[in-house]
């Protein structure tokens, strides 16, 4: 075991098993966990072992250490998914928790100056667009996605990300990534629905179908992390847990939003793809209830954020009639496993850090684990879906 793996295992073991609600979850245990995880998300700071992460031998970024990913005081995708989780809490409880947090959060980020526009920095707007203060910015950003974002062959959303500094971009030329569904395609669709822009809705559908076309593996029913049009390949052909989780949770969210605008053939196609992927995922579920960070590699560690996203998406799909009821049992097993990784301090353990496309499959298994905003948020999504069944 190298130093990176040891750091990751230390973080996983610190929180694994520390929750006080083993076995079958109850409504009370879910509510307690939800409050803890939410409170920690709103006060999430940089990891205690950051000096160890910074000192990783070799390429720290390759192993998931990106300084801007930690905590909530940055405008980027981890924080955007964090806001998504807080918005979910407001929906579950009908309170103004999200608004009370998001308004000053956005004001602080605007005062600091926004980072470069790219796929990942779009993520905060998925939730912020509901605030009146964010309307102008959301409209401006949606127009940029439509007319300013670099495109791949076949007019795909090129997966442009933040570069070495917040003002720079990393073009990832001619590449599409599965992450884009959650980071930008959902926002495009949501804006199209809210402002009755058929062109934005159609763009979102084209992007979704294009990503399925090039990232879906017909042999397994799973999704690859990315596709390179120039080299005509899926990189290391890794079946990454959280990447598949972006689809498992993102697709039913998309269908629920866009159903009035989807013809029957398209709806059937999307629903069948979702069911096939879900069936494939259930076959690979670990006995603990979680999924391995490399879904088909039992030697890779089980990872919490991707597992939470998968389970939440399956429960949401069952609730919306996209999946049969029997799928829920496996998702609830995942819930119990995730509960066991929530510490008394509300930190969700066993969450892999930011994950670039690996040149080798093994790269995914070497990503460090640390408290991450999206780990908190995806756990919130799972806990919320579980409440609908309790």
C-alpha positions, 0 to 999 in steps of 0.5 A: 500500500503506498502513501496515498492509499494509506491516507485514503484508508485512514480517512475511510476508517476514521468515519466508517462504522461511527454512525449509531444507526446500524442495521435497518434505518428508521425514519428517526435515524434518517432524520438525525443523519440528515441534520448532521450531514446538512449542518456539516455541509454548511460548515465544511472546511478544508480537510484536517489531513490536508498537509498529508494530501499536499505532500503526496509523492508524485502527481498530487492532482492525478491522485485527486488533490485539487486545492479548490475542491475542498470546503464550501468557500469556492465557486466550482463544481464540488460546491455546486453539488453541495448547493444542490444538496442544500436545495434538496433539504429545503424541498424535503422539509419545506424550509428556507435553509437553502435560501438563507445559506445560498444568498450570502454564499453567492454574494461572497463569491461575487465579491471575490470574483467569479472563476472562468466559465466552463462546464464545472463552474456552471454547477452552482447555477443548477440551484442558484438559478432559483434565486431572484438575485441569480436570474441575470447571471443564469441567463447570461451563463445559459447563453454562453453555454449555447453560443460560447462554450467550445464544441466537440465533433457532433456539437458536443459540450466540450468538457472545459474545466478550470485550469491551474488558476481560477481564471484559466481553463483546461480545454480537454479538446474534443472530449466529452465526460459523463460528469457534464450531465450533472454539471451543465446539461441539467442546468441547460434543460432547467433554464429551457423549462423555466424560460420556455426556451425550446432551443435550450431544451433541445440543446440539452436533449441533444447533449444527453443523447450524444453523451449516451451514444459515446459513453454507454457500453453496450456489453455491460450496460455501464458508462465510461468516464469519457470519450475522445473524438480525436483518438476515437477511444474511451480512455482507459475504459474505466467504469467509474462509480461516481461517474455512473452515479452522475447518470443514475441520479441525473437521468431521472432528474432530467426525465422528471424535468423534461417529461412534458417535452419528450416524445414517447419514443425518446422517453422510452429510450431514456427509460430503458437505458436507465433500467439497463444501467440500474440492472447492471449496477445491482449485479455489481453491488458489494455485500456491504451495500456499496459499490467499488470505485471501479465498479467491476474491480473488487480489489478497489475500495468501496466509495460513498459518494458514487454509491449514494448517487446510485442508490438515490437515483434508483429510489427516485426512479422507483418513486417516479415509476421509471424502475420496478419496486423491487429495485428499491431493496438494493438501494435501501441496503446501500442506504444502511451502508452509507449511514454507517459512514456518517460520523458523529460530526456529520462528516461522510467518510469514504468519499473519493476526491476530485477524479480526472480521467485516468490514463490507467484503470488503476488510477481511479483506485489510487484517488485519495478520500477526504470530506467533500461537499459533493459527498455530503450532498449526494448523501443528502439526496439519498437520505431524502429519497429514503424519507419518502419510503419511511 
